[in-house]
Amino acid sequence: MLTAACLFLGLAALFAATRSHWLDDWDSVNFAFGLDDFDVTKHWPHPPGYPVYIAAGKLVYRVIADHAGALTLVSALSGGAVASMFYVLERRHSDWPVALCATLIMALSPMFWLQSGLALTDMFGMVFVVAFLLVEGATTTTPPVAGLEWVKTNRPDAILYSGSLRRHAEFYWREGKTVAEPKTEADCIEFRKVLESGRPVLSTNSQLCGIDGRSSSSSSAMRAFTTSTTSSRSSPMAKALAPRVETQSANT
């Protein structure tokens, strides 16, 4: 969090120091009119009115009695906020040097830097987009890529049945075998054949084809699928795929 805070302060200061001193676009002129008299019927500003952006601009305008200065400062602060939140988002998947480099490459790219200094809504709107990604990523039940790392290390010969991890495996575990969860009766027949063959099987779903991965009362052929589930919540795979994912393995 300290790095994210430093990124916000440093980049916001940079964008503020290099921001435009003018209303560079006709839309910017409409926004400036809106600071004095919010009236969408007069295109002050133009529809849909951007009430949240105008409200933020009015707050800054109370401190800086300059239309262009207030609106461009909103963009500069927004640019710093977007970059810092992007860093936090990237840290969920990468080490801090990678996340920091990715953030700086993005923030110092010409288009990002330009939009962080104009009296337009682009960067202000990005604040809400990245904030949504942060919240959605914190509450989603989609397993993180860390789960694939556990599979690659501990069960490289396993077949992974997962809808949520399949798209990640296309990039992070191309050498492995990952298939979608069986949906049809034909899929379930193939799934049972895999179980009967004795090949290790993993799944991020505790219920497949009517088989309860948390139960130990299945037949010998099906037990291979459920062997490790009695302790799955304390297993490395379960921890990696927390909070609501069961782990099954054929040869545990």
C-alpha positions as CSV (number, residue, x, y, z in Angstrom):
1,M,0.0,0.0,0.0
2,L,2.9,2.3,0.6
3,T,4.1,1.9,-3.0
4,A,0.6,2.6,-4.2
5,A,0.4,5.8,-2.1
6,C,3.8,6.9,-3.4
7,L,2.7,6.3,-7.0
8,F,-0.5,8.3,-6.5
9,L,1.4,11.3,-4.9
10,G,4.2,11.2,-7.4
11,L,2.2,10.8,-10.6
12,A,-0.5,13.1,-9.5
13,A,2.1,15.8,-8.9
14,L,3.7,15.1,-12.3
15,F,0.4,15.2,-14.1
16,A,-0.6,18.4,-12.3
17,A,2.7,20.1,-13.1
18,T,2.4,19.2,-16.8
19,R,-1.3,19.6,-17.3
20,S,-2.8,21.9,-19.9
21,H,-3.6,25.5,-19.0
22,W,-6.3,25.8,-21.6
23,L,-9.7,24.4,-22.6
24,D,-8.4,22.3,-25.5
25,D,-11.6,20.9,-26.7
26,W,-15.2,22.2,-27.2
27,D,-16.4,19.6,-24.7
28,S,-14.0,21.2,-22.2
29,V,-15.7,24.6,-22.8
30,N,-19.1,23.0,-22.1
31,F,-17.7,21.5,-18.9
32,A,-16.3,24.9,-17.9
33,F,-19.8,26.5,-18.4
34,G,-21.2,23.7,-16.3
35,L,-19.1,24.8,-13.3
36,D,-20.9,28.1,-13.2
37,D,-24.4,27.1,-14.3
38,F,-25.2,23.4,-14.7
39,D,-27.8,23.2,-17.4
40,V,-27.9,20.3,-19.8
41,T,-30.6,22.0,-21.9
42,K,-28.0,24.7,-22.8
43,H,-25.2,22.1,-23.2
44,W,-23.6,23.3,-20.0
45,P,-22.3,20.6,-20.3
46,H,-23.6,18.5,-23.2
47,P,-25.8,15.5,-22.5
48,P,-25.8,13.3,-20.5
49,G,-24.5,16.1,-18.3
50,Y,-21.7,14.2,-16.4
51,P,-23.0,15.2,-13.0
52,V,-20.4,13.4,-11.0
53,Y,-17.6,14.9,-13.0
54,I,-19.1,18.4,-12.7
55,A,-19.5,17.9,-9.0
56,A,-15.8,17.0,-8.6
57,G,-14.9,20.0,-10.7
58,K,-17.0,22.3,-8.6
59,L,-15.2,21.1,-5.5
60,V,-11.8,21.9,-6.9
61,Y,-13.1,25.1,-8.4
62,R,-13.9,26.3,-4.9
63,V,-10.2,26.1,-4.1
64,I,-8.8,27.1,-7.6
65,A,-10.9,29.8,-9.1
66,D,-9.9,28.9,-12.6
67,H,-12.1,26.8,-14.9
68,A,-9.4,25.2,-16.9
69,G,-7.1,24.7,-13.8
70,A,-9.9,23.1,-11.8
71,L,-10.9,20.6,-14.5
72,T,-7.4,19.7,-15.5
73,L,-6.5,19.2,-11.8
74,V,-9.4,16.7,-11.5
75,S,-7.8,14.8,-14.5
76,A,-4.4,14.9,-12.9
77,L,-5.6,13.5,-9.6
78,S,-7.6,10.9,-11.5
79,G,-4.5,9.8,-13.4
80,G,-2.6,9.3,-10.2
81,A,-5.5,7.4,-8.7
82,V,-5.9,5.1,-11.8
83,A,-2.2,4.3,-11.8
84,S,-2.1,3.5,-8.0
85,M,-5.1,1.3,-8.2
86,F,-3.7,-0.4,-11.3
87,Y,-0.6,-1.2,-9.3
88,V,-2.7,-2.8,-6.5
89,L,-4.6,-4.8,-9.1
90,E,-1.4,-6.0,-10.8
91,R,0.1,-7.0,-7.5
92,R,-2.5,-9.7,-7.1
93,H,-0.9,-11.5,-10.1
94,S,2.7,-10.3,-10.1
95,D,5.7,-9.5,-7.9
96,W,6.1,-5.9,-7.0
97,P,8.9,-5.1,-9.6
98,V,6.8,-6.4,-12.4
99,A,3.7,-4.6,-11.1
100,L,5.7,-1.4,-10.7
101,C,7.2,-1.5,-14.2
102,A,3.8,-2.3,-15.7
103,T,2.3,0.7,-13.9
104,L,5.0,3.1,-14.9
105,I,4.9,2.0,-18.5
106,M,1.2,2.6,-18.6
107,A,1.2,5.9,-16.6
108,L,4.1,7.4,-18.6
109,S,2.8,6.4,-22.0
110,P,1.9,9.4,-24.2
111,M,-1.9,8.9,-24.3
112,F,-2.3,8.2,-20.6
113,W,-0.1,11.2,-19.7
114,L,-2.0,13.4,-22.2
115,Q,-5.5,12.4,-20.8
116,S,-4.2,13.1,-17.3
117,G,-3.8,16.7,-18.1
118,L,-6.9,17.6,-20.2
119,A,-10.2,19.1,-19.1
120,L,-12.1,16.0,-20.2
121,T,-13.8,13.1,-18.5
122,D,-11.7,10.2,-19.9
123,M,-9.3,9.8,-16.9
124,F,-12.0,10.6,-14.4
125,G,-14.2,7.8,-15.8
126,M,-11.2,5.3,-15.7
127,V,-11.2,5.8,-11.9
128,F,-14.5,4.0,-11.6
129,V,-13.5,1.3,-14.1
130,V,-10.4,0.3,-12.2
131,A,-12.2,0.7,-8.9
132,F,-14.8,-1.8,-10.1
133,L,-12.1,-4.2,-11.2
134,L,-10.5,-4.0,-7.7
135,V,-13.8,-4.7,-5.9
136,E,-14.9,-7.4,-8.4
137,G,-11.6,-9.1,-8.1
138,A,-11.8,-9.1,-4.3
139,T,-15.2,-10.6,-4.2
140,T,-15.3,-13.0,-7.1
141,T,-15.2,-16.7,-6.6
142,T,-13.0,-17.3,-9.6
143,P,-9.9,-19.1,-8.4
144,P,-6.6,-17.2,-8.8
145,V,-3.7,-18.3,-11.0
146,A,-1.9,-19.5,-7.9
147,G,-4.1,-22.6,-8.0
148,L,-2.6,-23.5,-11.4
149,E,0.9,-23.2,-9.9
150,W,0.0,-25.7,-7.2
151,V,-1.3,-28.1,-9.9
152,K,1.8,-27.7,-12.0
153,T,4.1,-28.4,-9.1
154,N,2.1,-31.2,-7.3
155,R,-0.1,-32.9,-10.0
156,P,1.5,-32.2,-13.4
157,D,0.0,-35.4,-14.8
158,A,-3.5,-34.6,-13.7
159,I,-6.5,-33.6,-15.7
160,L,-8.0,-30.4,-14.4
161,Y,-11.8,-30.1,-14.8
162,S,-12.6,-26.4,-14.3
163,G,-14.7,-23.8,-16.0
164,S,-13.1,-20.9,-14.0
165,L,-9.5,-21.9,-14.5
166,R,-9.6,-23.1,-18.0
167,R,-9.1,-19.8,-19.6
168,H,-6.1,-19.1,-17.3
169,A,-4.6,-22.5,-18.1
170,E,-4.5,-21.5,-21.8
171,F,-1.7,-19.1,-20.8
172,Y,-0.2,-20.4,-17.6
173,W,-0.4,-24.2,-18.1
174,R,-0.3,-24.9,-21.8
175,E,1.6,-28.2,-21.3
176,G,-1.1,-29.5,-19.0
177,K,-4.5,-31.0,-19.6
178,T,-7.4,-28.7,-18.7
179,V,-11.0,-29.3,-19.8
180,A,-14.3,-27.7,-19.1
181,E,-16.6,-29.3,-16.4
182,P,-18.8,-32.0,-17.9
183,K,-22.3,-30.8,-18.7
184,T,-23.9,-33.4,-20.9
185,E,-24.4,-37.1,-20.3
186,A,-21.8,-37.8,-23.0
187,D,-19.4,-35.6,-21.1
188,C,-20.1,-37.5,-17.9
189,I,-19.5,-40.8,-19.6
190,E,-16.0,-39.6,-20.7
191,F,-15.4,-38.2,-17.2
192,R,-16.2,-41.6,-15.6
193,K,-13.9,-43.3,-18.1
194,V,-11.0,-41.0,-17.0
195,L,-11.7,-41.8,-13.3
196,E,-11.8,-45.6,-14.0
197,S,-8.4,-45.3,-15.9
198,G,-6.7,-44.2,-12.6
199,R,-5.4,-41.0,-14.0
200,P,-5.1,-38.2,-11.4
201,V,-8.2,-35.9,-11.5
202,L,-8.6,-32.4,-10.1
203,S,-11.6,-30.2,-10.1
204,T,-12.6,-26.8,-8.7
205,N,-16.1,-28.0,-8.3
206,S,-17.0,-30.5,-5.6
207,Q,-20.0,-31.9,-7.5
208,L,-19.5,-33.4,-11.0
209,C,-21.9,-35.7,-12.8
210,G,-23.7,-36.5,-9.6
211,I,-20.6,-37.4,-7.8
212,D,-20.0,-35.6,-4.5
213,G,-16.4,-34.9,-4.1
214,R,-16.8,-34.4,-0.4
215,S,-18.3,-37.9,0.1
216,S,-16.3,-41.1,0.8
217,S,-19.2,-43.4,0.2
218,S,-18.8,-43.8,-3.6
219,S,-17.7,-46.9,-5.5
220,S,-14.0,-47.9,-5.7
221,A,-13.8,-46.4,-9.2
222,M,-15.3,-43.1,-8.0
223,R,-13.4,-43.0,-4.7
224,A,-10.3,-42.0,-6.7
225,F,-12.1,-38.7,-7.3
226,T,-13.0,-38.1,-3.7
227,T,-10.0,-39.5,-1.8
228,S,-8.4,-36.2,-0.7
229,T,-11.6,-34.2,0.0
230,T,-11.8,-35.0,3.7
231,S,-8.9,-32.8,4.3
232,S,-9.3,-30.5,1.2
233,R,-9.9,-27.4,3.2
234,S,-6.4,-27.5,4.7
235,S,-4.6,-28.7,1.5
236,P,-2.4,-26.3,-0.5
237,M,-4.7,-26.4,-3.4
238,A,-7.7,-25.5,-1.3
239,K,-5.8,-22.6,0.3
240,A,-4.7,-21.4,-3.2
241,L,-8.3,-21.6,-4.5
242,A,-10.0,-20.1,-1.4
243,P,-12.6,-19.4,-0.3
244,R,-15.1,-21.8,-1.8
245,V,-13.3,-24.4,-3.8
246,E,-12.9,-28.2,-3.1
247,T,-9.9,-30.2,-4.3
248,Q,-10.0,-33.7,-5.6
249,S,-7.1,-35.9,-6.6
250,A,-7.0,-39.5,-7.9
251,N,-3.7,-40.5,-6.4
252,T,-3.6,-38.6,-3.1
